[in-house]
Amino acid sequence: MLLEIISLPDHQYDKVAFYSAQVVGKPDSEFADFMKRMKKDPKDWKQVGILNWWLSRIGTLYGAQDHFFKREGYAERLPPPTYRFVESDGESDFGLRLYCLVLSEQVVILLNGGRKTAQRVQDCPNCFPHFNFANKLSDAIYEARQQENSEYSTCS
Amino acid sequence: MPFMKQGSKKIVSTVHVPEIRESIRQLPEEDKIFVERSLEIAHFIAGVLDRKNLKQKDLAQLLGKSEAEVSKLLSGLHNYTLRSLAKIEAALGEPIVCTPVKNKKQKEAV
């Protein structure tokens, strides 16, 4: 599977630059696919607006600080960069989950996600494929960094 | 602006996602304020923990909650109740929320 990193000009801020990943051959990046799918349901769309506003405030005011992004419980034991996620307040359910990779406080790769309908992500058909993808991508980036095949910079 | 590169070449394409700005434009003002306040509170609590050399698990213990629950509190997307804020203030020994009235009185006292 070949991947391209996609810059998101609508999510570039002074403190954080957000990117996404696109599987070569697919029409959209992971984040663009997430946005288009969530647009179909008004409840999802509203929470997507909340997530995008949240991203913009993180990017403008705070930076991608560690405590803003959640981990699956067992991911504490994995080497970085483990995938992380953000989750909207579900009110009556588990909310919208968006997976991402936080490479530094200045660089975040936004991936995909969906509405979480089960306690465990493994039991949620909306989130599980994206959880898997995020897992694989974080492993691939970790290996690439070990082999020094990729680097990222926070130069302005 | 931060960017990703491989060797000396940039490997990044740029693609607009119009749904990003569209979703923000259509977001009601109260939801924007909710996010702003939640982020401010989360950021402030994280700062207090830092200053006091406490980890999230320490706050979890003080509050009698799980680490996963504390992780939610610090995400900047949490809908705090007044009761939960009171518990956090009591646990950390520091005020978290000030009303404009209290602020004004404090300024006058100085």
Interface residues (C-beta under 8 A of the other chain):
Chain A: E4 I5 I6 S7 L8 P9 D10 H11 Q12 V16 A17 Y19 Q22 S29 F31 A32 M35 K36 K39 W45 K46 V48 G49 I50 L51 N52 W53 W54 S56 R57 I58 L61 Y62 Q65 H67 F68 F69 K70 R71 G73 V86 E87 S88 D89 E91 S104 Q106 V107 N149 S150 E151 Y152 S153 T154 C155 S156
Chain B: M1 P2 F3 M4 K5 Q6 I11 V12 S13 T14 V15 H16 V17 P18 E19 I20 R21 S23 I24 Q26 L27 D31 K32 F34 V35 E36 L39 A42 H43 A46 Q56 A68 S71 K72 L74 S75 G76 L77 H78 N79
